[in-house]
């Protein structure tokens, strides 16, 4: 009779063998996540091209979240898979539950902040924008304070659960799994907590989808328009309400007033009466629709940019007042005035920062919606065979891909990041040599 019994360790070993491919994949995720996110943090912390920019703040915030997840949470999940039905450490169980909820909540809130920042820059460029200082404070509060507070109840309700499971001999084996404690399974606080997070993830997903649809419509509306770029005049004006990511760097009202005053000054200085506005100035005044702006990596000194633009328009106006240029000359001057493109970012190129955040948000939404759907089947885990169990766990933990995809997306879409990665080792060696000297 004893030979027909399967012990707890034997049952765990049988299921661990079936989950070995999933455990190996998670191990690769951990290695790639740690190396990739360390590279991201080094590049975006030391790189000069990313300073004083919201993009840098958000990337560092997500990089810290992904690094902690890859270094601690994924290895803890691997250890759990090796002894899924004989889990004995309550401290590790509660710590793992805390990290699980924190990682999901922190990433969701961070991506929501990013989406709001993108939406305001693209769809509301003339309203007050999120500054790098405000972005840092929001990330610290929402991702590293509020998320931890929201994770604590989950760790309290999590623990070692004792139950019976049918073994290979069709008899029962007592197993110990890391799950919600039995006293909290049907408690009203657990249902409130569970549905709070479902509402949080669903609300974040719906909000981001709606805002990215609006962003896409706005980009489509301006698709093919000439981008205005003040890259050469860029500075470090952190108090500016606008950045190079917005649609139109100059307020329409201010721009119109400046152009009218410029036209008036031109007429007075040349002592020419009853001169109609030049075609260039008239085009700039009447064209109130902001053009698609090139995604810059630094904030823009708008005062210098506006002065330079007004100076160019003034020069063109003098030439126009001074005597009969052909229409082709006017068109050529207009192109020179409004088509200052110092880099290869073309008219019909999708803004790469928006594309990066859209891809990362889309992957997050898809994987966590799959997680929410499969979580309904968690109570039936003890009824699954080894193969079904391993397949379920593989899809259930697919959200770990969010912790390794960021460096890959940056490398594919951000040329500055690729170039900086190539120079990481020489720069670190140079800094280390300077410190020793």
C-alpha positions in Angstrom: 0.0 0.0 0.0 2.9 2.3 0.8 4.3 1.8 -2.7 1.1 3.3 -4.2 1.5 6.6 -2.3 3.2 9.7 -3.8 5.0 11.9 -1.4 4.8 15.7 -1.4 8.4 16.0 -2.7 7.8 13.4 -5.4 4.7 15.2 -6.6 6.6 18.6 -6.7 9.5 17.0 -8.5 7.2 15.5 -11.2 5.6 18.9 -11.9 8.9 20.7 -11.7 10.3 18.4 -14.5 7.3 19.4 -16.7 7.9 23.1 -16.0 11.7 22.9 -16.6 11.5 24.7 -20.0 9.5 27.5 -18.5 12.0 27.8 -15.7 14.9 28.0 -18.1 13.1 30.7 -20.2 12.5 32.7 -17.0 16.2 32.3 -16.2 17.1 33.8 -19.6 14.6 36.6 -18.9 16.3 37.4 -15.6 19.8 37.5 -17.2 18.6 39.7 -20.2 16.6 41.9 -17.9 19.4 42.6 -15.5 22.0 43.3 -18.1 19.7 45.2 -20.4 18.2 47.4 -17.7 21.7 48.1 -16.2 22.7 49.3 -19.6 19.6 51.5 -19.9 20.2 53.1 -16.5 23.9 53.8 -17.3 23.2 55.3 -20.7 20.3 57.4 -19.6 22.0 58.5 -16.3 25.3 59.5 -17.9 24.2 60.3 -21.4 24.3 64.1 -22.1 21.7 63.9 -24.9 19.0 62.8 -22.4 19.5 65.3 -19.7 16.7 67.7 -18.6 14.0 65.7 -20.5 10.9 63.8 -19.4 11.8 60.9 -21.6 14.9 60.3 -19.5 12.9 60.5 -16.3 10.4 57.9 -17.5 13.0 55.6 -18.9 15.0 55.6 -15.6 11.8 55.0 -13.6 10.8 52.0 -15.7 14.4 50.8 -15.8 14.6 50.6 -11.9 11.2 48.8 -11.8 12.3 46.3 -14.4 15.8 45.8 -12.9 14.3 45.0 -9.4 11.8 42.6 -11.0 14.5 40.8 -13.1 16.9 40.6 -10.1 14.5 39.5 -7.4 11.0 38.6 -8.6 11.8 36.4 -11.5 14.4 34.3 -9.5 11.8 33.9 -6.8 9.3 32.6 -9.3 11.9 30.1 -10.6 12.4 28.9 -7.0 8.7 28.6 -6.6 8.4 26.4 -9.7 11.0 24.0 -8.4 9.0 23.3 -5.3 5.5 24.5 -6.2 3.6 22.0 -4.0 6.0 21.9 -1.2 6.5 25.6 -0.5 7.6 26.0 3.1 9.0 29.5 3.5 6.2 31.9 4.5 8.7 34.9 4.4 9.6 34.2 0.8 6.0 33.7 0.0 4.9 37.0 1.4 7.9 38.8 -0.1 7.1 37.4 -3.5 3.4 38.4 -3.3 4.5 41.9 -2.3 6.9 42.2 -5.3 4.2 40.7 -7.7 1.6 43.4 -6.8 4.2 46.2 -6.6 5.7 45.5 -10.0 2.4 45.4 -11.8 1.0 48.5 -10.0 4.3 50.5 -10.4 4.6 49.8 -14.2 0.9 50.5 -14.8 1.0 53.9 -13.0 4.3 54.8 -14.7 3.0 54.1 -18.2 -0.2 56.1 -17.4 2.0 59.1 -16.5 3.9 58.6 -19.7 0.7 58.5 -21.7 -0.7 61.6 -20.1 2.6 63.4 -20.9 2.5 62.3 -24.5 -1.2 63.3 -24.8 -0.5 66.8 -23.5 2.5 67.3 -25.7 0.8 66.2 -28.9 -2.9 67.1 -28.4 -2.7 70.0 -26.0 0.7 71.7 -26.9 -0.4 75.2 -25.8 -1.3 74.1 -22.2 1.1 73.9 -19.4 3.3 70.8 -19.8 4.7 68.3 -17.3 8.2 69.5 -16.4 11.1 67.1 -15.7 10.9 68.0 -12.0 7.2 67.3 -11.8 7.6 64.1 -13.8 10.3 62.9 -11.3 8.0 63.7 -8.3 5.1 61.9 -9.9 7.2 58.8 -10.7 8.6 58.6 -7.1 5.2 59.1 -5.5 3.1 56.8 -7.7 5.6 54.1 -8.6 7.7 53.9 -5.4 5.4 55.0 -2.6 1.7 54.5 -3.6 2.5 51.2 -5.3 4.2 49.8 -2.2 1.3 51.0 0.0 -1.2 49.2 -2.3 1.0 46.0 -2.3 1.1 45.6 1.5 -2.5 44.2 1.9 -1.7 41.6 -0.7 1.4 40.4 1.2 -0.7 40.2 4.4 -3.4 38.0 2.9 -0.8 35.8 1.1 0.7 32.8 2.9 1.1 29.0 2.8 -2.1 27.2 2.0 -2.5 23.5 2.9 -4.7 21.5 0.6 -5.1 18.0 -0.9 -4.2 17.1 -4.4 -4.8 13.9 -6.5 -1.5 12.2 -7.2 -0.4 9.8 -10.0 -1.9 6.9 -8.1 -5.4 8.6 -7.9 -5.0 9.1 -4.2 -4.7 12.3 -2.2 -1.4 14.0 -1.3 -1.2 16.9 1.1 0.5 19.8 -0.5 1.6 23.3 0.6 1.4 26.1 -2.0 2.0 29.9 -1.8 -1.4 31.5 -2.3 -4.1 33.4 -0.5 -4.5 32.1 3.1 -7.7 30.1 3.7 -9.0 32.6 6.2 -9.0 35.4 3.6 -10.3 33.3 0.6 -13.9 34.4 1.1 -13.3 37.5 3.1 -14.9 40.7 1.9 -11.6 42.6 2.1 -10.1 40.2 -0.4 -12.8 40.8 -2.9 -12.5 44.6 -2.4 -8.7 44.4 -2.9 -9.0 42.1 -5.9 -11.5 44.2 -7.8 -9.7 47.4 -6.9 -6.7 46.1 -8.9 -8.8 44.9 -11.7 -10.4 48.3 -12.0 -7.0 49.9 -11.8 -5.5 47.8 -14.6 -8.7 48.1 -16.7 -8.9 51.8 -16.1 -5.3 52.3 -17.0 -5.7 50.2 -20.2 -8.8 52.1 -21.3 -7.4 55.5 -20.6 -4.1 54.8 -22.4 -6.0 53.3 -25.4 -8.2 56.4 -25.7 -5.3 58.8 -25.3 -3.2 57.0 -27.9 -6.1 57.0 -30.3 -6.3 60.8 -29.9 -2.6 61.1 -30.3 -2.8 58.9 -33.5 -5.6 61.1 -34.9 -3.6 64.2 -34.2 -0.5 62.9 -35.9 -2.6 61.7 -38.8 -4.1 65.2 -39.0 -0.7 66.8 -39.3 0.8 64.0 -41.4 3.0 65.4 -44.2 3.1 69.0 -42.7 6.5 70.6 -42.5 8.0 70.0 -39.1 9.3 73.0 -37.2 12.6 72.3 -35.5 14.6 74.6 -33.3 17.2 71.9 -32.5 20.2 74.2 -33.2 18.8 76.8 -30.8 18.0 74.3 -28.0 19.0 75.0 -24.5 18.2 73.9 -20.9 15.2 76.0 -20.1 13.5 73.8 -17.5 10.8 76.3 -16.7 9.5 76.4 -20.2 5.9 75.3 -20.7 6.7 73.8 -24.1 9.2 71.3 -25.5 10.3 70.0 -28.8 7.8 67.2 -28.5 4.8 69.5 -28.8 2.8 70.4 -32.0 4.0 73.9 -32.4 6.6 75.4 -30.1 5.3 79.0 -30.1 1.9 80.2 -28.8 -0.3 81.2 -31.7 -1.4 84.4 -30.1 2.1 85.5 -29.2 3.4 84.5 -32.7 0.7 86.5 -34.4 1.3 89.5 -32.3 5.1 89.3 -32.8 4.6 89.0 -36.6 2.3 92.0 -36.7 4.7 94.1 -34.7 7.5 92.9 -37.0 5.6 93.9 -40.1 4.8 97.3 -38.5 8.5 97.9 -37.7 9.5 96.9 -41.3 7.1 99.4 -42.8 8.2 102.2 -40.5 11.9 101.6 -41.0 11.6 101.7 -44.8 9.3 104.7 -44.9 7.0 102.9 -47.3 3.3 103.7 -46.9 0.3 101.6 -47.8 2.4 98.5 -48.2 0.5 95.2 -47.9 1.9 92.4 -45.7 4.4 90.2 -47.5 3.3 86.7 -48.5 5.7 85.1 -46.0 4.3 87.1 -43.0 0.7 86.7 -44.2 1.2 82.9 -44.6 2.7 82.7 -41.1 -0.1 84.7 -39.5 -3.0 82.9 -41.3 -1.5 79.5 -40.8 -2.7 78.9 -37.3 -2.6 75.1 -37.4 0.6 74.0 -35.5 2.9 71.8 -37.6 4.2 68.4 -36.7 7.3 68.9 -34.6 10.4 66.8 -34.6 11.0 64.7 -31.5 13.9 66.4 -29.8 16.0 64.9 -27.0 16.4 68.1 -25.1 14.2 71.0 -24.0 14.1 74.1 -26.3 15.0 77.7 -25.5 11.9 79.2 -27.0 12.7 82.8 -26.6 15.9 82.5 -28.7 14.0 80.4 -31.2 11.2 82.9 -31.6 13.6 85.8 -31.9 15.5 83.9 -34.6 12.3 83.1 -36.5 11.1 86.7 -36.3 14.5 87.9 -37.6 14.3 85.6 -40.5 10.7 86.8 -41.3 11.9 90.4 -41.0 14.7 89.8 -43.5 12.3 88.2 -45.9 9.9 91.1 -45.5 12.6 93.7 -46.3 13.3 91.9 -49.5 9.6 91.7 -50.3 9.1 95.4 -49.7 12.2 96.4 -51.6 11.0 95.1 -54.9 9.2 92.6 -57.1 10.3 89.1 -56.4 8.8 86.3 -58.4 6.4 83.8 -56.8 9.0 81.1 -57.0 11.4 83.2 -55.0 8.7 83.8 -52.3 8.0 80.0 -52.2 11.7 79.3 -51.9 12.1 81.8 -49.0 9.1 80.4 -47.3 10.6 76.9 -47.4 13.9 78.2 -46.0 12.0 80.0 -43.2 9.8 77.2 -42.1 11.7 74.1 -43.0 14.8 74.1 -40.8 15.5 70.4 -40.4 19.0 69.8 -39.1 18.6 66.0 -38.9 17.2 63.3 -41.1 13.9 63.1 -39.2 11.5 63.5 -42.2 8.1 64.9 -42.7 6.4 61.5 -42.8 8.2 59.8 -39.9 6.2 58.7 -36.9 7.6 60.5 -33.7 9.9 57.8 -32.3 9.3 58.6 -28.6 5.6 58.2 -29.0 6.1 55.0 -30.9 8.3 53.6 -28.2 5.8 54.3 -25.4 2.9 53.0 -27.5 4.7 49.7 -28.1 5.6 49.3 -24.4 2.1 50.2 -23.3 0.5 47.9 -25.8 2.6 44.9 -24.7 1.8 45.7 -21.0 -1.9 45.8 -21.6 -2.0 42.6 -23.6 0.0 40.5 -21.2 -1.8 41.8 -18.1 -5.2 41.3 -19.6 -4.2 37.7 -20.3 -3.0 37.5 -16.7 -6.4 38.7 -15.4 -8.3 36.2 -17.6 -6.1 33.3 -16.6 -6.3 34.3 -12.9 -9.9 33.0 -12.9 -8.5 29.5 -13.5 -6.0 29.6 -10.6 -8.3 27.7 -8.2 -8.3 24.8 -10.7 -4.5 24.4 -10.7 -4.5 21.4 -8.4 -6.7 19.6 -10.8 -4.4 20.0 -13.8 -1.9 17.4 -15.0 1.9 18.3 -15.4 1.7 19.3 -19.1 -1.5 21.4 -18.7 0.0 22.9 -15.6 3.2 24.0 -17.2 1.4 25.4 -20.3 -0.9 27.4 -18.0 2.0 28.8 -15.9 3.9 29.8 -19.1 1.0 32.0 -20.3 0.1 33.1 -16.8 3.6 34.5 -16.3 4.0 35.9 -19.8 3.8 39.5 -18.3 7.5 39.0 -17.3 8.3 39.9 -20.9 7.6 43.6 -19.9 10.8 43.5 -17.9 13.1 42.7 -20.8 11.4 44.4 -23.8 12.3 48.0 -22.9 16.0 47.8 -23.8 15.2 46.0 -27.0 12.7 48.6 -28.1 15.1 51.4 -27.2 17.8 49.8 -29.2 15.6 49.3 -32.3 14.0 52.8 -32.4 16.5 55.2 -30.7 19.7 55.7 -32.6 21.3 57.7 -29.8 20.7 54.8 -27.4 22.5 52.4 -29.8 25.4 54.8 -30.2 25.7 55.3 -26.4 25.7 51.6 -25.8 28.7 51.2 -28.1 30.6 53.7 -26.0 29.6 52.5 -22.5 32.7 50.5 -21.8 35.2 53.2 -23.1 33.4 56.0 -21.1 33.3 53.9 -17.9 37.0 53.1 -18.3 37.8 56.8 -18.8 35.8 57.8 -15.7 37.4 55.1 -13.7 40.8 56.2 -14.8 40.0 59.8 -13.9 38.8 58.7 -10.4 42.0 56.8 -9.8 44.1 59.7 -10.9 
